């Protein structure tokens, strides 16, 4: 398929390839899986946040006596992890952001219809109640498979006033990318890797299995 211009896949550096190999390997235990996922999350966060707003003109006093111009992170931001797997990416993004809000969104997938079911939502009814500053929302979900959960989250955020939304995941399938982009072409998509396809059950191939089960050691 023709990939949308707002799909951003990490450069396949040695580190990214090695970390993905660890995540894909079925013999990787949960502790090693978490470590690799956390490291990859840091790389993803740096890339996805590269264009976040900054306030220039800040004067830094260097030990050498120089006073170079610096910058401070600015802008209102919110992390929207899709539970439970999306929570794994929160610490990585929190490292590189200035006091983001965190709005958990609990979605489960109906294994018959593959459609999302909401069981928890911390997103406020109006993300900008004072009409002053709408936050940039980052939807976090390690796996972009059918795209149903991601699309649900984006649609929910828009109905509650969000205007700038970015999706971040570790592994994506072309079908999920297409589904999300066709419905929300204004949403940037950041992935570590883009895999081949979905199988008949809606799982990514070659994929890495159930991210949440492997990360939280519930298998």
PyMOL commands that set and color helices and strands:
alter all, ss='L'
color gray80, all
select helices_A, chain A and resi 14-24+30-48+85-95+148-159+174-183+211-215
alter helices_A, ss='H'
color red, helices_A
select strands_A, chain A and resi 7-9+54-59+69-73+77-83+101-102+105-109+116-121+136-140+143-144+165-173+188-195+197-198+204-205
alter strands_A, ss='S'
color yellow, strands_A
deselect
rebuild
show_as cartoon
